[in-house]
Amino acid sequence: MLRILGSDQDRKSQHLAMEDVDTATHSTHHLLFQDMAGDGNRFCDDYFLLNPEKASYFDLFALLFSSDLEKRRFIDCSGHQDKNFRRRWFIFISVLVQKLLLLGAKPMALLKNVLEMSLNLISCNGGFSMLLLNLITGKLVWPHKSSPAFRSLIGHLDTRVELDKNIKPGDKKYNASLSMMAAKFTYENEAFLRTSIIEHWKMKFLKFYNLWNDFQERYSTQAYMLQDTRANLIVVAFRGTAPFVAYDIQTDIDISWYELKDMGQGKVHSGFMKALGLQKNLGWPKEIQQGTDQPQFAYYTLRQNLRELLKENPAAKFILTGHSLGGALAILFAAVLISHDEEWLLGKLEGVYTFGQPRVGDHKFGEFMKEKLRKFNVKYFRYVYNQDLVPRVPFDDRTLFFKHFGTCLYFNSCYKGKVVSEAPNKNYFSLLWMLPKIMIAIWELIRGFILPYMKGPEYREGWFQTMLRIMGLLVPGTSAHLPQDYVNLTRLGNLPLDHKLPDLLHKHEPKRD
């Protein structure tokens, strides 16, 4: 007898609809940047956009030998642009990788589904041996994607569901620990979220959101809200880059930008803005009309729900959080609130907690944000673990100009933290760091076997996580981006002068150890 796990669950789970292979078969006419010059970009005068769909391989290679960017069909830009070879090389790499991702979108999605179903088939049957026994005896339990028991690939890498019971509301680590667990949960389906938050965390699950990207013309952004009734705190968590989802990775690889006058004339990553709800030809109008039967945009939908929740509960505060791409969306959500002068909401914003967040803008944007975060007394906690690759892209150099702003809470492989302006090896690809990165990756693999005996069984790493650690030896810094280490550092990590940390975060130059 074959049992279907979760067969009575909602088969129309929005979170999983966008992740299925069907998403990968979406017409390429509805992918990134289909509306180039004159169709979607009229809200700003200075921009630089790449469209990999329009790039033939001949045209792409011709870029390396010609400085006429304007003649390339896949580049849409305004004004004077730097045309040196180094910049053209970065454009070439970015567009080439994006094209390869588009070509591999369907097989990547298929591989993701096969891996997830295989891992869940093993786990819901009680392990590999029980799976074989159930198969022989006709008692096989088949997992369903909308079931509360179904886990994502991220969920199988780090299976922890409970919050650290040693960290309680009011503790200096509490908000960060809660934020990281909330960020980790964004990769899961709605039923898993609801069950875990209500039954395990004893908190209130508010809503799951599947949100529209007008430029991609698809539901590309997921987020959810919960309420910690003990701390009277609302958490808004954005989903990060999902493994094997080509369009998420493509957004990270892209180096396109818009210069926005309402954000200090700063240049801001276009892909992240579009995922957050940027409006075609309008940019970021303060208000838009959103009918209940129309696609919902992340920024406008979440802002409206926050207004309603905080009016019902005037004493409550809220925090924004996300891992990877989700971290970029969290800080940009605050940026749009600032550009709209949402003083009342900003007064309710307890802090922004990001983990493994990529760079989102240039120096001007960073200066604008530092000034406004100080003005509205918003704390910004940007966590970086060791040699994590993602916080080190897009590059911060004379060619690409992307820069982090504020201070960085950097933790090494022993989870010892320090407050710095930028993580070491800021652009990742350095010959000087090659050997140290490999040595660190080897230590992280060994540490996975030691840590459970030192800190407890909840720090045990399963075979899937160990396999990723081994693969990470080939490209050190990739396995360091996974949520496992970020959860660990919020629980085990320590920072010097923890009690003075909020003051340090608002200083232009952080205090050194």
Secondary structure as the mmCIF struct_conf table of DSSP 4:
data_model
#
loop_
_struct_conf.conf_type_id
_struct_conf.id
_struct_conf.beg_label_comp_id
_struct_conf.beg_label_asym_id
_struct_conf.beg_label_seq_id
_struct_conf.end_label_comp_id
_struct_conf.end_label_asym_id
_struct_conf.end_label_seq_id
STRN STRN1 ARG A 3 ILE A 4
TURN_TY1_P TURN_TY1_P1 LEU A 5 ASP A 8
BEND BEND1 GLN A 9 GLN A 9
TURN_TY1_P TURN_TY1_P2 ARG A 11 LYS A 12
HELX_RH_AL_P HELX_RH_AL_P1 GLN A 14 ALA A 17
TURN_TY1_P TURN_TY1_P3 MET A 18 GLU A 19
BEND BEND2 ASP A 20 ASP A 20
HELX_RH_AL_P HELX_RH_AL_P2 VAL A 21 ALA A 24
TURN_TY1_P TURN_TY1_P4 THR A 25 THR A 25
BEND BEND3 HIS A 26 HIS A 26
HELX_RH_3T_P HELX_RH_3T_P1 THR A 28 HIS A 30
BEND BEND4 LEU A 31 LEU A 31
TURN_TY1_P TURN_TY1_P5 LEU A 32 PHE A 33
BEND BEND5 ASP A 35 ASP A 35
TURN_TY1_P TURN_TY1_P6 ALA A 37 GLY A 38
BEND BEND6 ASP A 39 GLY A 40
TURN_TY1_P TURN_TY1_P7 ARG A 42 PHE A 43
BEND BEND7 ASP A 45 ASP A 45
STRN STRN2 TYR A 47 LEU A 50
HELX_RH_3T_P HELX_RH_3T_P2 PRO A 52 LYS A 54
HELX_RH_AL_P HELX_RH_AL_P3 TYR A 57 ALA A 62
HELX_RH_3T_P HELX_RH_3T_P3 LEU A 63 PHE A 65
HELX_RH_3T_P HELX_RH_3T_P4 LEU A 69 LYS A 71
TURN_TY1_P TURN_TY1_P8 ARG A 73 PHE A 74
STRN STRN3 ILE A 75 CYS A 77
BEND BEND8 GLY A 79 GLY A 79
HELX_RH_AL_P HELX_RH_AL_P4 PHE A 85 LEU A 103
TURN_TY1_P TURN_TY1_P9 GLY A 104 GLY A 104
HELX_RH_AL_P HELX_RH_AL_P5 ALA A 105 CYS A 124
TURN_TY1_P TURN_TY1_P10 ASN A 125 GLY A 126
BEND BEND9 GLY A 127 GLY A 127
HELX_RH_AL_P HELX_RH_AL_P6 PHE A 128 THR A 137
TURN_TY1_P TURN_TY1_P11 GLY A 138 GLY A 138
HELX_LH_PP_P HELX_LH_PP_P1 LEU A 140 LEU A 140
STRN STRN4 VAL A 141 TRP A 142
HELX_LH_PP_P HELX_LH_PP_P2 PRO A 143 PRO A 143
TURN_TY1_P TURN_TY1_P12 LYS A 145 SER A 146
BEND BEND10 SER A 147 SER A 147
TURN_TY1_P TURN_TY1_P13 PRO A 148 ALA A 149
HELX_RH_AL_P HELX_RH_AL_P7 LEU A 153 LEU A 157
BEND BEND11 ASP A 158 ASP A 158
BEND BEND12 GLU A 162 GLU A 162
TURN_TY1_P TURN_TY1_P14 LYS A 165 ASN A 166
BEND BEND13 ILE A 167 ILE A 167
TURN_TY1_P TURN_TY1_P15 PRO A 169 GLY A 170
BEND BEND14 ASP A 171 ASP A 171
TURN_TY1_P TURN_TY1_P16 LYS A 172 LYS A 173
HELX_RH_AL_P HELX_RH_AL_P8 TYR A 174 PHE A 185
TURN_TY1_P TURN_TY1_P17 THR A 186 TYR A 187
BEND BEND15 GLU A 188 GLU A 188
HELX_RH_AL_P HELX_RH_AL_P9 GLU A 190 THR A 195
HELX_RH_PI_P HELX_RH_PI_P1 SER A 196 HIS A 200
BEND BEND16 TRP A 201 TRP A 201
STRN STRN5 LYS A 204 ASN A 213
TURN_TY1_P TURN_TY1_P18 ASP A 214 GLU A 217
STRN STRN6 ARG A 218 ASP A 228
TURN_TY1_P TURN_TY1_P19 THR A 229 ASN A 232
STRN STRN7 LEU A 233 PHE A 238
TURN_TY1_P TURN_TY1_P20 PRO A 243 PHE A 244
HELX_RH_AL_P HELX_RH_AL_P10 ALA A 246 ILE A 253
STRN STRN8 TRP A 257 LEU A 260
HELX_RH_3T_P HELX_RH_3T_P5 LYS A 261 MET A 263
TURN_TY1_P TURN_TY1_P21 GLY A 264 GLN A 265
STRN STRN9 GLY A 266 HIS A 269
HELX_RH_AL_P HELX_RH_AL_P11 SER A 270 LEU A 276
TURN_TY1_P TURN_TY1_P22 GLY A 277 GLY A 277
HELX_LH_PP_P HELX_LH_PP_P3 LEU A 278 LEU A 278
STRN STRN10 GLN A 279 GLN A 279
TURN_TY1_P TURN_TY1_P23 LYS A 280 LEU A 282
STRN STRN11 GLY A 283 GLY A 283
BEND BEND17 TRP A 284 TRP A 284
BEND BEND18 LYS A 286 LYS A 286
TURN_TY1_P TURN_TY1_P24 THR A 292 ASP A 293
BEND BEND19 GLN A 294 GLN A 294
HELX_LH_PP_P HELX_LH_PP_P4 PRO A 295 PHE A 297
HELX_RH_AL_P HELX_RH_AL_P12 ALA A 298 GLU A 312
BEND BEND20 ASN A 313 ASN A 313
TURN_TY1_P TURN_TY1_P25 PRO A 314 ALA A 315
STRN STRN12 LYS A 317 HIS A 323
TURN_TY1_P TURN_TY1_P26 SER A 324 SER A 324
HELX_RH_AL_P HELX_RH_AL_P13 LEU A 325 SER A 339
TURN_TY1_P TURN_TY1_P27 HIS A 340 ASP A 341
HELX_RH_AL_P HELX_RH_AL_P14 GLU A 343 LYS A 348
STRN STRN13 LEU A 349 PHE A 355
BEND BEND21 GLY A 356 GLY A 356
HELX_LH_PP_P HELX_LH_PP_P5 GLN A 357 ARG A 359
STRN STRN14 GLY A 361 GLY A 361
HELX_RH_AL_P HELX_RH_AL_P15 HIS A 363 LYS A 375
TURN_TY1_P TURN_TY1_P28 PHE A 376 ASN A 377
STRN STRN15 LYS A 379 TYR A 385
TURN_TY1_P TURN_TY1_P29 ASN A 386 GLN A 387
BEND BEND22 LEU A 389 LEU A 389
HELX_RH_3T_P HELX_RH_3T_P6 VAL A 390 ARG A 392
BEND BEND23 PRO A 394 PRO A 394
BEND BEND24 ASP A 397 ASP A 397
TURN_TY1_P TURN_TY1_P30 ARG A 398 LEU A 400
STRN STRN16 LYS A 403 LYS A 403
BEND BEND25 GLY A 406 GLY A 406
STRN STRN17 CYS A 408 PHE A 411
TURN_TY1_P TURN_TY1_P31 SER A 413 CYS A 414
STRN STRN18 LYS A 416 LYS A 416
STRN STRN19 GLY A 417 VAL A 420
BEND BEND26 SER A 421 GLU A 422
BEND BEND27 PRO A 424 ASN A 425
TURN_TY1_P TURN_TY1_P32 LYS A 426 ASN A 427
BEND BEND28 TYR A 428 TYR A 428
HELX_RH_3T_P HELX_RH_3T_P7 LEU A 431 TRP A 433
HELX_RH_AL_P HELX_RH_AL_P16 MET A 434 LYS A 455
HELX_RH_3T_P HELX_RH_3T_P8 PRO A 457 TYR A 459
HELX_RH_AL_P HELX_RH_AL_P17 TRP A 463 MET A 471
TURN_TY1_P TURN_TY1_P33 GLY A 472 LEU A 474
BEND BEND29 VAL A 475 VAL A 475
TURN_TY1_P TURN_TY1_P34 PRO A 476 GLY A 477
BEND BEND30 THR A 478 THR A 478
HELX_RH_3T_P HELX_RH_3T_P9 SER A 479 HIS A 481
BEND BEND31 LEU A 482 LEU A 482
HELX_RH_AL_P HELX_RH_AL_P18 PRO A 483 LEU A 492
STRN STRN20 ASN A 494 ASN A 494
TURN_TY1_P TURN_TY1_P35 PRO A 496 LEU A 497
HELX_RH_3T_P HELX_RH_3T_P10 ASP A 498 LYS A 500
HELX_RH_AL_P HELX_RH_AL_P19 LEU A 501 LEU A 505
TURN_TY1_P TURN_TY1_P36 HIS A 506 HIS A 506
BEND BEND32 LYS A 507 GLU A 509
HELX_LH_PP_P HELX_LH_PP_P6 PRO A 510 ARG A 512
#
